[in-house]
Amino acid sequence: MADEVGRGTSTFDGLALAWAIVEHLHDKVGARTLFATHYHQLTDLAERLSGVTNRSVAVREWQDEIVFLHKIVEGGTDRSYGIHVARLAGAPKDLLARAKAILFDLEEDAEHLAPKIAGPAKGEGGAGAQQLNLFAAQPTAVERELKALKLDAMTPLEALMTLKELQDRL
């Protein structure tokens, strides 16, 4: 079991260490290992390394609340629940609102982390160079956030405040 490899370091150091350790365990050691990580970018390694699979804890979201279902399911997750957990722990509302705003700003700058993990899919050999489409417009962070909103789970006031925050960021 390897738990939270890379914690206590900078984001890039931690991600680099965790990534290299997964590859080492897969390619050199070959041991069956449970590898717990907070780096979402590492879930892409399951597409590249034949012996890697993802599992995550099932979570139910309802009206901007989360419930951990105490069940392990197949696949990774593309979300973190740190701010939700902080709310469950009793963090002040203004602190949580500020954390959400900072998170959105950080996520805008972090887009370059995930693409570099991509490599040949399982069963493919070689470097697997990819052709980029020069004409496909990539969605902005604000567009991605708008698409991910669960409007049915928001109060009208939450929806209005979120819309105002996104508008201000444009």
Backbone torsions as a table, in degrees:
resi	resn	phi	psi	omega
1	MET	NA	128.0	174.3
2	ALA	-118.3	119.0	-173.3
3	ASP	-115.6	123.5	174.3
4	GLU	52.8	45.9	177.4
5	VAL	-60.8	132.4	179.0
6	GLY	98.0	-9.1	177.8
7	ARG	-63.4	148.6	177.2
8	GLY	85.9	4.9	177.9
9	THR	-119.3	178.1	174.0
10	SER	-67.7	162.7	-179.2
11	THR	-55.1	-46.9	-176.0
12	PHE	-70.4	-42.0	176.6
13	ASP	-60.2	-48.0	-178.1
14	GLY	-62.8	-45.2	179.1
15	LEU	-63.7	-43.2	179.8
16	ALA	-62.1	-44.6	178.9
17	LEU	-63.6	-48.9	-178.8
18	ALA	-60.7	-43.9	179.6
19	TRP	-60.7	-48.9	-179.4
20	ALA	-63.6	-37.6	179.3
21	ILE	-66.6	-42.2	176.7
22	VAL	-58.8	-48.4	179.5
23	GLU	-61.0	-41.5	-180.0
24	HIS	-63.8	-47.2	178.9
25	LEU	-60.6	-39.8	-179.2
26	HIS	-71.1	-51.6	-171.1
27	ASP	-83.4	-38.5	-172.0
28	LYS	-102.2	-45.8	-174.1
29	VAL	-86.4	-44.1	-179.8
30	GLY	71.3	16.0	-178.5
31	ALA	-81.4	146.3	171.8
32	ARG	-73.6	125.2	-173.1
33	THR	-139.4	135.0	166.7
34	LEU	-87.9	125.0	-174.5
35	PHE	-124.5	102.5	179.7
36	ALA	-90.5	130.1	-178.7
37	THR	-146.4	156.2	174.0
38	HIS	-102.9	3.9	179.6
39	TYR	-88.7	101.6	179.6
40	HIS	-59.7	-29.1	-177.1
41	GLN	-60.9	-26.7	-177.5
42	LEU	-72.3	-16.8	179.0
43	THR	-62.1	-25.7	178.2
44	ASP	-66.0	-19.2	179.3
45	LEU	-64.2	-23.6	177.8
46	ALA	-64.9	-24.0	177.2
47	GLU	-79.7	-21.6	-174.2
48	ARG	-104.0	-29.9	-175.7
49	LEU	-112.5	120.8	-171.9
50	SER	-62.4	-27.5	-177.7
51	GLY	-93.5	9.3	-176.6
52	VAL	-108.2	130.2	172.7
53	THR	-131.5	158.4	-179.1
54	ASN	-109.3	143.5	172.1
55	ARG	-136.9	152.6	178.3
56	SER	-148.4	166.0	177.3
57	VAL	-83.5	129.6	179.0
58	ALA	-68.1	136.9	-179.0
59	VAL	-132.0	138.5	174.5
60	ARG	-110.4	130.3	176.8
61	GLU	-108.7	134.1	179.6
62	TRP	-152.8	122.6	179.0
63	GLN	49.5	52.2	178.3
64	ASP	60.3	23.5	174.3
65	GLU	-118.6	155.4	176.0
66	ILE	-123.7	149.2	175.2
67	VAL	-132.8	123.0	175.3
68	PHE	-79.9	125.0	-171.8
69	LEU	-88.6	2.5	178.6
70	HIS	54.5	41.3	-179.5
71	LYS	-139.2	133.7	177.6
72	ILE	-92.8	129.5	-178.0
73	VAL	-123.5	159.7	178.3
74	GLU	-69.1	143.1	176.9
75	GLY	100.2	161.9	177.6
76	GLY	-91.8	-169.9	175.7
77	THR	-129.8	149.2	178.4
78	ASP	-106.6	13.6	-178.7
79	ARG	-128.5	152.2	169.5
80	SER	-110.4	154.7	-178.6
81	TYR	-121.0	22.4	-177.0
82	GLY	-58.4	-42.7	-179.5
83	ILE	-69.4	-37.6	175.5
84	HIS	-62.6	-43.6	-179.8
85	VAL	-64.7	-39.2	177.0
86	ALA	-61.8	-38.1	176.4
87	ARG	-64.4	-42.9	178.0
88	LEU	-61.1	-31.4	-179.8
89	ALA	-80.5	-5.6	175.9
90	GLY	97.5	17.5	178.1
91	ALA	-62.3	145.2	-179.4
92	PRO	-61.6	147.2	-177.3
93	LYS	-60.3	-39.7	-179.5
94	ASP	-67.2	-34.9	175.7
95	LEU	-64.4	-43.7	179.8
96	LEU	-64.3	-40.6	178.4
97	ALA	-63.4	-41.8	178.2
98	ARG	-66.3	-40.1	178.3
99	ALA	-61.7	-39.7	178.1
100	LYS	-62.9	-43.2	179.9
101	ALA	-63.8	-43.3	178.7
102	ILE	-64.7	-42.1	179.3
103	LEU	-58.3	-45.3	179.1
104	PHE	-59.5	-42.3	178.8
105	ASP	-64.8	-42.9	179.6
106	LEU	-65.0	-40.4	-179.4
107	GLU	-64.6	-32.4	176.6
108	GLU	-61.6	-38.3	-177.0
109	ASP	-86.0	-11.6	-172.9
110	ALA	-96.3	7.7	-176.3
111	GLU	-58.6	-26.2	-176.0
112	HIS	-77.4	-6.6	-178.5
113	LEU	-71.5	-45.4	-172.6
114	ALA	-72.9	-42.8	-172.3
115	PRO	-59.4	-30.2	-175.3
116	LYS	-72.8	-19.0	177.1
117	ILE	-72.9	-26.4	-177.8
118	ALA	-58.0	139.3	178.7
119	GLY	-155.6	-161.9	179.1
120	PRO	-62.2	140.4	177.9
121	ALA	-70.9	166.6	177.8
122	LYS	-50.3	133.9	177.3
123	GLY	88.5	-11.5	178.5
124	GLU	-93.9	150.9	177.2
125	GLY	-112.8	175.3	173.8
126	GLY	76.0	-176.7	-176.2
127	ALA	-74.8	-26.7	176.1
128	GLY	63.0	56.5	178.5
129	ALA	-58.7	142.0	-178.6
130	GLN	-109.2	142.7	175.6
131	GLN	-92.8	124.7	178.3
132	LEU	-88.8	141.7	176.3
133	ASN	-87.3	115.1	-177.2
134	LEU	-73.1	-17.4	-172.2
135	PHE	-105.0	-9.5	179.7
136	ALA	-80.5	119.0	179.3
137	ALA	-74.6	129.5	177.7
138	GLN	-85.6	137.4	179.8
139	PRO	-66.4	144.8	176.7
140	THR	-76.9	168.1	178.0
141	ALA	-59.7	-40.5	179.9
142	VAL	-64.4	-41.9	178.1
143	GLU	-62.7	-41.7	178.8
144	ARG	-64.1	-40.8	179.8
145	GLU	-66.0	-41.7	177.0
146	LEU	-59.9	-43.4	-179.4
147	LYS	-64.4	-35.2	-176.4
148	ALA	-81.4	-12.1	-178.5
149	LEU	-60.5	138.6	175.2
150	LYS	-103.7	81.8	-173.3
151	LEU	-60.0	-34.2	-179.9
152	ASP	-65.6	-21.4	-178.2
153	ALA	-96.6	1.4	-177.5
154	MET	-104.5	147.5	171.9
155	THR	-76.5	160.1	177.0
156	PRO	-56.1	-38.5	179.9
157	LEU	-67.2	-42.9	177.1
158	GLU	-60.9	-42.1	179.6
159	ALA	-62.8	-44.0	-179.9
160	LEU	-65.1	-42.8	179.6
161	MET	-65.6	-40.3	178.5
162	THR	-65.3	-43.7	178.6
163	LEU	-61.1	-42.8	178.3
164	LYS	-62.1	-43.5	179.6
165	GLU	-61.8	-44.5	178.8
166	LEU	-65.6	-40.1	178.6
167	GLN	-62.6	-42.8	179.0
168	ASP	-62.0	-34.6	-179.3
169	ARG	-72.7	-25.5	177.1
170	LEU	-72.0	NA	NA
